[in-house]
Amino acid sequence: MDRRYKHLNSEERGVIFAEYRRRVSLRAIGTMLGRSPSTIGREIARGNGDDGGYCPLAGRQNYDTRRARSRRLRRLLEGSTLHTWVHGKLVHLGWSPEQIAGKLRAMHPNNPDRRVSHETIYAAIYAQPRGRLKAAMIEALRQGKSSRGRRRTTLAGADDRQNE
């Protein structure tokens, strides 16, 4: 059995639904799907319908709800006031992400929801899809790099610098 966890898909939920209605044991369903019986039991509990039976649709919806709650919220959502403020300072005034983060820290010392780190700003810039907005944001950066990455790829470059 593969030790890495894989999320249940629709076909597996369908098998669980059919076999659970036939009153097959959790262990037998788990063996059939190559899953642990506890995984099958949690899925049945997650998809417990109004009639006491298993509903695969309810199981999937409960799974999606729990996954959405576990994800971190993005700080710089396009169209938000924070995004507009950061974009204005970056593009129109030519501030660096470090300057923007420092200014927000000074403006809102007691409100962490109104602050954003320079790394978050860089991530928002480089995560945007291709287009004019991304080009304008990258152009506003002082270095103007079109992609992020490491400065060196081998340790040989570090050895050469130490010998100088």
C-alpha positions as CSV (number, residue, x, y, z in Angstrom):
1,M,0.0,0.0,0.0
2,D,1.3,3.4,-0.9
3,R,2.2,5.4,2.3
4,R,1.5,8.8,0.8
5,Y,-1.9,10.2,1.4
6,K,-4.1,11.0,-1.6
7,H,-7.5,12.7,-1.3
8,L,-10.6,10.8,-2.1
9,N,-11.9,11.4,-5.6
10,S,-15.5,11.1,-6.9
11,E,-15.2,7.5,-8.0
12,E,-14.0,6.4,-4.6
13,R,-16.8,8.3,-2.9
14,G,-19.2,6.5,-5.3
15,V,-17.8,3.1,-4.4
16,I,-18.1,4.0,-0.7
17,F,-21.7,5.0,-1.2
18,A,-22.6,1.8,-3.1
19,E,-20.8,-0.6,-0.7
20,Y,-22.0,1.2,2.4
21,R,-25.6,0.8,1.3
22,R,-24.9,-2.9,0.8
23,R,-23.8,-3.0,4.4
24,V,-20.2,-4.0,3.6
25,S,-17.8,-3.4,6.4
26,L,-15.4,-0.4,6.5
27,R,-12.4,-2.7,6.5
28,A,-13.7,-4.5,3.3
29,I,-14.4,-1.1,1.6
30,G,-10.9,0.1,2.6
31,T,-9.3,-3.1,1.3
32,M,-11.2,-2.7,-2.0
33,L,-10.0,0.9,-2.4
34,G,-6.6,0.4,-1.0
35,R,-7.4,2.8,1.9
36,S,-7.3,2.6,5.6
37,P,-10.6,1.7,7.3
38,S,-10.3,4.8,9.4
39,T,-10.3,6.9,6.2
40,I,-13.5,5.3,5.1
41,G,-15.1,5.8,8.5
42,R,-14.1,9.5,8.5
43,E,-15.6,10.0,5.0
44,I,-18.8,8.3,6.0
45,A,-19.0,10.5,9.1
46,R,-18.3,13.6,7.0
47,G,-21.0,12.7,4.5
48,N,-23.6,11.6,6.9
49,G,-27.0,12.5,5.3
50,D,-30.3,13.4,6.9
51,D,-31.6,9.9,6.6
52,G,-28.5,8.5,8.5
53,G,-27.0,7.1,5.3
54,Y,-23.9,8.3,3.4
55,C,-24.2,11.0,0.8
56,P,-21.1,11.5,-1.4
57,L,-22.1,15.0,-2.4
58,A,-22.4,16.1,1.3
59,G,-19.0,14.4,2.0
60,R,-17.4,16.4,-0.8
61,Q,-19.0,19.7,0.3
62,N,-17.9,19.2,3.9
63,Y,-14.4,18.3,2.7
64,D,-14.2,21.5,0.6
65,T,-15.5,23.6,3.5
66,R,-12.9,22.2,5.8
67,R,-10.1,22.7,3.2
68,A,-11.2,26.4,2.6
69,R,-11.0,27.1,6.4
70,S,-7.5,25.7,6.6
71,R,-6.0,27.9,3.9
72,R,-4.4,31.2,4.8
73,L,-6.2,34.3,3.5
74,R,-4.4,36.3,0.9
75,R,-3.5,39.8,2.1
76,L,-3.2,41.6,-1.3
77,L,-6.4,40.7,-3.1
78,E,-6.8,42.7,-6.3
79,G,-9.3,45.5,-5.8
80,S,-8.9,45.7,-2.0
81,T,-7.9,49.0,-0.4
82,L,-4.5,47.6,0.7
83,H,-3.8,46.4,-2.8
84,T,-4.7,49.7,-4.3
85,W,-2.5,51.6,-1.8
86,V,0.5,49.2,-2.3
87,H,0.1,49.4,-6.1
88,G,0.0,53.2,-6.1
89,K,3.1,53.5,-4.0
90,L,5.0,50.9,-6.1
91,V,4.0,52.0,-9.6
92,H,3.3,55.7,-9.3
93,L,5.8,56.8,-6.6
94,G,8.5,54.2,-7.3
95,W,8.8,52.9,-3.7
96,S,10.4,49.6,-3.1
97,P,8.5,46.8,-1.4
98,E,10.7,47.2,1.7
99,Q,9.8,50.9,1.9
100,I,6.1,50.1,1.5
101,A,6.2,47.5,4.2
102,G,8.1,49.9,6.5
103,K,5.6,52.7,6.0
104,L,2.6,50.4,6.7
105,R,4.3,49.2,9.9
106,A,4.8,52.8,11.0
107,M,1.2,53.8,10.0
108,H,-0.5,50.8,11.7
109,P,1.7,49.7,14.6
110,N,-1.2,48.0,16.4
111,N,-3.2,46.7,13.5
112,P,-1.5,43.7,11.8
113,D,-4.4,43.4,9.3
114,R,-3.4,46.7,7.8
115,R,0.3,45.6,7.3
116,V,2.0,43.5,4.8
117,S,5.6,42.2,4.5
118,H,7.9,43.0,1.6
119,E,7.9,39.3,0.7
120,T,4.2,39.3,0.4
121,I,4.4,42.2,-2.0
122,Y,7.1,40.4,-4.1
123,A,5.0,37.3,-4.1
124,A,1.9,39.2,-5.3
125,I,4.0,40.8,-8.1
126,Y,5.5,37.6,-9.4
127,A,2.3,35.5,-8.9
128,Q,0.3,37.6,-11.3
129,P,-0.5,36.3,-14.7
130,R,1.3,37.7,-17.8
131,G,0.0,41.0,-19.0
132,R,0.4,44.7,-18.8
133,L,-0.2,44.9,-15.0
134,K,2.6,42.4,-14.2
135,A,4.9,44.2,-16.6
136,A,4.2,47.6,-15.0
137,M,4.7,46.1,-11.5
138,I,8.1,44.5,-12.5
139,E,9.1,47.7,-14.3
140,A,8.4,49.6,-11.1
141,L,10.9,47.4,-9.1
142,R,14.3,49.0,-8.9
143,Q,16.1,45.8,-10.1
144,G,13.5,45.1,-12.8
145,K,14.0,41.4,-12.7
146,S,11.3,39.5,-14.6
147,S,11.6,36.4,-12.3
148,R,12.7,35.6,-8.8
149,G,15.4,33.1,-8.1
150,R,18.6,32.3,-6.3
151,R,21.6,34.3,-7.1
152,R,23.9,31.4,-7.7
153,T,23.2,27.8,-8.7
154,T,26.4,26.1,-7.6
155,L,28.8,26.3,-4.6
156,A,31.7,26.9,-7.0
157,G,30.8,30.6,-7.3
158,A,31.0,31.0,-3.5
159,D,34.4,29.3,-3.4
160,D,35.7,31.7,-6.1
161,R,34.5,34.7,-4.1
162,Q,36.2,33.6,-0.9
163,N,39.6,33.2,-2.7
164,E,39.6,36.8,-3.9
